[in-house]
């Protein structure tokens, strides 16, 4: 009987710890922007450093009234377009997270939900 009780409590504790490790907040949504050669609303140069790009994106979001958005990362999702026009994608995706309440605003600005 003692062994069953200890085993049951151990499984309960392990299950509780495992469920608490899910850090996803249901009130926060992730979005991304596919960077272009020079048609992004916050900068005209796709060769900006990541630090400068982060600052430009955050300032743009503040100026557009997006509340609580947070820049999360820049990833290279593919090697880039073969055209060099301003509207061509570079292959770099800019990721942000924002409160659920800002979803419509971000979609209107051209961000895509992840």
PyMOL CGO cylinders between C-alpha atoms (Angstrom):
from pymol import cmd
from pymol.cgo import CYLINDER

trace = [
    CYLINDER, 0.00, 0.00, 0.00, 2.84, 2.37, 0.88, 0.3, 1, 1, 1, 1, 1, 1,
    CYLINDER, 2.84, 2.37, 0.88, 4.53, 1.72, -2.46, 0.3, 1, 1, 1, 1, 1, 1,
    CYLINDER, 4.53, 1.72, -2.46, 1.35, 2.55, -4.37, 0.3, 1, 1, 1, 1, 1, 1,
    CYLINDER, 1.35, 2.55, -4.37, 0.91, 5.77, -2.41, 0.3, 1, 1, 1, 1, 1, 1,
    CYLINDER, 0.91, 5.77, -2.41, 4.52, 6.84, -2.97, 0.3, 1, 1, 1, 1, 1, 1,
    CYLINDER, 4.52, 6.84, -2.97, 4.30, 5.94, -6.65, 0.3, 1, 1, 1, 1, 1, 1,
    CYLINDER, 4.30, 5.94, -6.65, 1.01, 7.81, -7.05, 0.3, 1, 1, 1, 1, 1, 1,
    CYLINDER, 1.01, 7.81, -7.05, 2.33, 10.93, -5.30, 0.3, 1, 1, 1, 1, 1, 1,
    CYLINDER, 2.33, 10.93, -5.30, 5.54, 10.79, -7.34, 0.3, 1, 1, 1, 1, 1, 1,
    CYLINDER, 5.54, 10.79, -7.34, 3.61, 10.63, -10.60, 0.3, 1, 1, 1, 1, 1, 1,
    CYLINDER, 3.61, 10.63, -10.60, 1.38, 13.48, -9.46, 0.3, 1, 1, 1, 1, 1, 1,
    CYLINDER, 1.38, 13.48, -9.46, 4.38, 15.67, -8.60, 0.3, 1, 1, 1, 1, 1, 1,
    CYLINDER, 4.38, 15.67, -8.60, 6.14, 14.85, -11.89, 0.3, 1, 1, 1, 1, 1, 1,
    CYLINDER, 6.14, 14.85, -11.89, 2.97, 15.60, -13.83, 0.3, 1, 1, 1, 1, 1, 1,
    CYLINDER, 2.97, 15.60, -13.83, 2.55, 18.92, -12.03, 0.3, 1, 1, 1, 1, 1, 1,
    CYLINDER, 2.55, 18.92, -12.03, 6.15, 19.95, -12.67, 0.3, 1, 1, 1, 1, 1, 1,
    CYLINDER, 6.15, 19.95, -12.67, 5.93, 18.94, -16.33, 0.3, 1, 1, 1, 1, 1, 1,
    CYLINDER, 5.93, 18.94, -16.33, 2.71, 20.91, -16.87, 0.3, 1, 1, 1, 1, 1, 1,
    CYLINDER, 2.71, 20.91, -16.87, 4.23, 24.03, -15.30, 0.3, 1, 1, 1, 1, 1, 1,
    CYLINDER, 4.23, 24.03, -15.30, 7.08, 24.03, -17.82, 0.3, 1, 1, 1, 1, 1, 1,
    CYLINDER, 7.08, 24.03, -17.82, 4.76, 25.15, -20.63, 0.3, 1, 1, 1, 1, 1, 1,
    CYLINDER, 4.76, 25.15, -20.63, 5.70, 28.84, -20.75, 0.3, 1, 1, 1, 1, 1, 1,
    CYLINDER, 5.70, 28.84, -20.75, 3.31, 29.79, -23.52, 0.3, 1, 1, 1, 1, 1, 1,
    CYLINDER, 3.31, 29.79, -23.52, 1.00, 32.61, -22.58, 0.3, 1, 1, 1, 1, 1, 1,
    CYLINDER, 1.00, 32.61, -22.58, -2.39, 32.30, -24.30, 0.3, 1, 1, 1, 1, 1, 1,
    CYLINDER, -2.39, 32.30, -24.30, -2.73, 36.10, -24.20, 0.3, 1, 1, 1, 1, 1, 1,
    CYLINDER, -2.73, 36.10, -24.20, 0.43, 36.64, -26.28, 0.3, 1, 1, 1, 1, 1, 1,
    CYLINDER, 0.43, 36.64, -26.28, 0.63, 35.96, -30.01, 0.3, 1, 1, 1, 1, 1, 1,
    CYLINDER, 0.63, 35.96, -30.01, 3.71, 35.69, -32.19, 0.3, 1, 1, 1, 1, 1, 1,
    CYLINDER, 3.71, 35.69, -32.19, 3.95, 37.52, -35.50, 0.3, 1, 1, 1, 1, 1, 1,
    CYLINDER, 3.95, 37.52, -35.50, 6.54, 37.81, -38.22, 0.3, 1, 1, 1, 1, 1, 1,
    CYLINDER, 6.54, 37.81, -38.22, 7.47, 40.21, -41.00, 0.3, 1, 1, 1, 1, 1, 1,
    CYLINDER, 7.47, 40.21, -41.00, 9.22, 39.07, -44.15, 0.3, 1, 1, 1, 1, 1, 1,
    CYLINDER, 9.22, 39.07, -44.15, 11.91, 41.67, -44.68, 0.3, 1, 1, 1, 1, 1, 1,
    CYLINDER, 11.91, 41.67, -44.68, 12.15, 43.28, -48.12, 0.3, 1, 1, 1, 1, 1, 1,
    CYLINDER, 12.15, 43.28, -48.12, 15.05, 44.86, -49.93, 0.3, 1, 1, 1, 1, 1, 1,
    CYLINDER, 15.05, 44.86, -49.93, 13.91, 48.40, -49.12, 0.3, 1, 1, 1, 1, 1, 1,
    CYLINDER, 13.91, 48.40, -49.12, 10.09, 48.49, -48.85, 0.3, 1, 1, 1, 1, 1, 1,
    CYLINDER, 10.09, 48.49, -48.85, 9.76, 47.94, -45.10, 0.3, 1, 1, 1, 1, 1, 1,
    CYLINDER, 9.76, 47.94, -45.10, 7.96, 50.77, -43.28, 0.3, 1, 1, 1, 1, 1, 1,
    CYLINDER, 7.96, 50.77, -43.28, 10.70, 51.35, -40.69, 0.3, 1, 1, 1, 1, 1, 1,
    CYLINDER, 10.70, 51.35, -40.69, 13.88, 51.50, -42.77, 0.3, 1, 1, 1, 1, 1, 1,
    CYLINDER, 13.88, 51.50, -42.77, 15.03, 51.84, -46.34, 0.3, 1, 1, 1, 1, 1, 1,
    CYLINDER, 15.03, 51.84, -46.34, 18.08, 49.60, -46.03, 0.3, 1, 1, 1, 1, 1, 1,
    CYLINDER, 18.08, 49.60, -46.03, 17.90, 45.82, -45.63, 0.3, 1, 1, 1, 1, 1, 1,
    CYLINDER, 17.90, 45.82, -45.63, 21.59, 45.70, -44.68, 0.3, 1, 1, 1, 1, 1, 1,
    CYLINDER, 21.59, 45.70, -44.68, 21.05, 47.22, -41.24, 0.3, 1, 1, 1, 1, 1, 1,
    CYLINDER, 21.05, 47.22, -41.24, 22.67, 45.46, -38.28, 0.3, 1, 1, 1, 1, 1, 1,
    CYLINDER, 22.67, 45.46, -38.28, 20.31, 43.36, -36.18, 0.3, 1, 1, 1, 1, 1, 1,
    CYLINDER, 20.31, 43.36, -36.18, 20.60, 45.85, -33.32, 0.3, 1, 1, 1, 1, 1, 1,
    CYLINDER, 20.60, 45.85, -33.32, 19.70, 48.81, -35.55, 0.3, 1, 1, 1, 1, 1, 1,
    CYLINDER, 19.70, 48.81, -35.55, 16.88, 46.85, -37.18, 0.3, 1, 1, 1, 1, 1, 1,
    CYLINDER, 16.88, 46.85, -37.18, 15.49, 45.89, -33.78, 0.3, 1, 1, 1, 1, 1, 1,
    CYLINDER, 15.49, 45.89, -33.78, 15.46, 49.54, -32.70, 0.3, 1, 1, 1, 1, 1, 1,
    CYLINDER, 15.46, 49.54, -32.70, 13.81, 50.63, -35.95, 0.3, 1, 1, 1, 1, 1, 1,
    CYLINDER, 13.81, 50.63, -35.95, 11.06, 47.99, -35.67, 0.3, 1, 1, 1, 1, 1, 1,
    CYLINDER, 11.06, 47.99, -35.67, 10.37, 48.80, -32.01, 0.3, 1, 1, 1, 1, 1, 1,
    CYLINDER, 10.37, 48.80, -32.01, 10.20, 52.54, -32.76, 0.3, 1, 1, 1, 1, 1, 1,
    CYLINDER, 10.20, 52.54, -32.76, 7.87, 51.90, -35.71, 0.3, 1, 1, 1, 1, 1, 1,
    CYLINDER, 7.87, 51.90, -35.71, 5.52, 49.81, -33.56, 0.3, 1, 1, 1, 1, 1, 1,
    CYLINDER, 5.52, 49.81, -33.56, 5.46, 52.48, -30.83, 0.3, 1, 1, 1, 1, 1, 1,
    CYLINDER, 5.46, 52.48, -30.83, 4.74, 55.19, -33.39, 0.3, 1, 1, 1, 1, 1, 1,
    CYLINDER, 4.74, 55.19, -33.39, 1.89, 53.10, -34.81, 0.3, 1, 1, 1, 1, 1, 1,
    CYLINDER, 1.89, 53.10, -34.81, 0.34, 52.73, -31.36, 0.3, 1, 1, 1, 1, 1, 1,
    CYLINDER, 0.34, 52.73, -31.36, 1.00, 49.01, -30.92, 0.3, 1, 1, 1, 1, 1, 1,
    CYLINDER, 1.00, 49.01, -30.92, 0.99, 48.50, -27.15, 0.3, 1, 1, 1, 1, 1, 1,
    CYLINDER, 0.99, 48.50, -27.15, 3.07, 45.79, -25.49, 0.3, 1, 1, 1, 1, 1, 1,
    CYLINDER, 3.07, 45.79, -25.49, 4.75, 44.43, -28.62, 0.3, 1, 1, 1, 1, 1, 1,
    CYLINDER, 4.75, 44.43, -28.62, 8.17, 42.91, -28.06, 0.3, 1, 1, 1, 1, 1, 1,
    CYLINDER, 8.17, 42.91, -28.06, 10.84, 42.24, -30.67, 0.3, 1, 1, 1, 1, 1, 1,
    CYLINDER, 10.84, 42.24, -30.67, 11.95, 38.62, -30.27, 0.3, 1, 1, 1, 1, 1, 1,
    CYLINDER, 11.95, 38.62, -30.27, 14.36, 37.67, -33.07, 0.3, 1, 1, 1, 1, 1, 1,
    CYLINDER, 14.36, 37.67, -33.07, 15.53, 37.83, -36.65, 0.3, 1, 1, 1, 1, 1, 1,
    CYLINDER, 15.53, 37.83, -36.65, 15.98, 34.54, -38.46, 0.3, 1, 1, 1, 1, 1, 1,
    CYLINDER, 15.98, 34.54, -38.46, 17.10, 33.64, -41.95, 0.3, 1, 1, 1, 1, 1, 1,
    CYLINDER, 17.10, 33.64, -41.95, 14.28, 31.45, -43.21, 0.3, 1, 1, 1, 1, 1, 1,
    CYLINDER, 14.28, 31.45, -43.21, 15.62, 31.01, -46.74, 0.3, 1, 1, 1, 1, 1, 1,
    CYLINDER, 15.62, 31.01, -46.74, 18.47, 32.32, -48.89, 0.3, 1, 1, 1, 1, 1, 1,
    CYLINDER, 18.47, 32.32, -48.89, 16.57, 35.21, -50.45, 0.3, 1, 1, 1, 1, 1, 1,
    CYLINDER, 16.57, 35.21, -50.45, 14.99, 36.22, -53.72, 0.3, 1, 1, 1, 1, 1, 1,
    CYLINDER, 14.99, 36.22, -53.72, 16.73, 36.32, -57.06, 0.3, 1, 1, 1, 1, 1, 1,
    CYLINDER, 16.73, 36.32, -57.06, 15.42, 39.81, -57.84, 0.3, 1, 1, 1, 1, 1, 1,
    CYLINDER, 15.42, 39.81, -57.84, 16.92, 42.97, -56.43, 0.3, 1, 1, 1, 1, 1, 1,
    CYLINDER, 16.92, 42.97, -56.43, 13.79, 45.12, -56.54, 0.3, 1, 1, 1, 1, 1, 1,
    CYLINDER, 13.79, 45.12, -56.54, 12.75, 46.99, -53.42, 0.3, 1, 1, 1, 1, 1, 1,
    CYLINDER, 12.75, 46.99, -53.42, 9.72, 44.78, -52.82, 0.3, 1, 1, 1, 1, 1, 1,
    CYLINDER, 9.72, 44.78, -52.82, 11.63, 41.47, -53.09, 0.3, 1, 1, 1, 1, 1, 1,
    CYLINDER, 11.63, 41.47, -53.09, 11.98, 39.43, -49.92, 0.3, 1, 1, 1, 1, 1, 1,
    CYLINDER, 11.98, 39.43, -49.92, 15.45, 39.03, -48.41, 0.3, 1, 1, 1, 1, 1, 1,
    CYLINDER, 15.45, 39.03, -48.41, 14.79, 35.75, -46.62, 0.3, 1, 1, 1, 1, 1, 1,
    CYLINDER, 14.79, 35.75, -46.62, 15.14, 37.35, -43.19, 0.3, 1, 1, 1, 1, 1, 1,
    CYLINDER, 15.14, 37.35, -43.19, 12.05, 37.18, -40.99, 0.3, 1, 1, 1, 1, 1, 1,
    CYLINDER, 12.05, 37.18, -40.99, 11.55, 39.57, -38.11, 0.3, 1, 1, 1, 1, 1, 1,
    CYLINDER, 11.55, 39.57, -38.11, 9.67, 38.02, -35.19, 0.3, 1, 1, 1, 1, 1, 1,
    CYLINDER, 9.67, 38.02, -35.19, 7.73, 39.90, -32.54, 0.3, 1, 1, 1, 1, 1, 1,
    CYLINDER, 7.73, 39.90, -32.54, 5.30, 38.93, -29.81, 0.3, 1, 1, 1, 1, 1, 1,
    CYLINDER, 5.30, 38.93, -29.81, 2.35, 41.05, -28.76, 0.3, 1, 1, 1, 1, 1, 1,
    CYLINDER, 2.35, 41.05, -28.76, -0.73, 40.88, -26.58, 0.3, 1, 1, 1, 1, 1, 1,
    CYLINDER, -0.73, 40.88, -26.58, -3.80, 39.29, -28.12, 0.3, 1, 1, 1, 1, 1, 1,
    CYLINDER, -3.80, 39.29, -28.12, -5.49, 42.69, -27.96, 0.3, 1, 1, 1, 1, 1, 1,
    CYLINDER, -5.49, 42.69, -27.96, -3.03, 44.01, -30.59, 0.3, 1, 1, 1, 1, 1, 1,
    CYLINDER, -3.03, 44.01, -30.59, -3.69, 41.26, -33.15, 0.3, 1, 1, 1, 1, 1, 1,
    CYLINDER, -3.69, 41.26, -33.15, -5.90, 43.27, -35.52, 0.3, 1, 1, 1, 1, 1, 1,
    CYLINDER, -5.90, 43.27, -35.52, -3.58, 46.27, -35.45, 0.3, 1, 1, 1, 1, 1, 1,
    CYLINDER, -3.58, 46.27, -35.45, -0.54, 44.15, -36.35, 0.3, 1, 1, 1, 1, 1, 1,
    CYLINDER, -0.54, 44.15, -36.35, -2.39, 42.35, -39.14, 0.3, 1, 1, 1, 1, 1, 1,
    CYLINDER, -2.39, 42.35, -39.14, -3.44, 45.74, -40.54, 0.3, 1, 1, 1, 1, 1, 1,
    CYLINDER, -3.44, 45.74, -40.54, 0.21, 46.84, -40.50, 0.3, 1, 1, 1, 1, 1, 1,
    CYLINDER, 0.21, 46.84, -40.50, 1.17, 43.79, -42.57, 0.3, 1, 1, 1, 1, 1, 1,
    CYLINDER, 1.17, 43.79, -42.57, 2.57, 41.44, -39.95, 0.3, 1, 1, 1, 1, 1, 1,
    CYLINDER, 2.57, 41.44, -39.95, 1.58, 37.79, -40.24, 0.3, 1, 1, 1, 1, 1, 1,
    CYLINDER, 1.58, 37.79, -40.24, 0.55, 35.59, -37.37, 0.3, 1, 1, 1, 1, 1, 1,
    CYLINDER, 0.55, 35.59, -37.37, 2.91, 32.72, -36.73, 0.3, 1, 1, 1, 1, 1, 1,
]
cmd.load_cgo(trace, "trace")
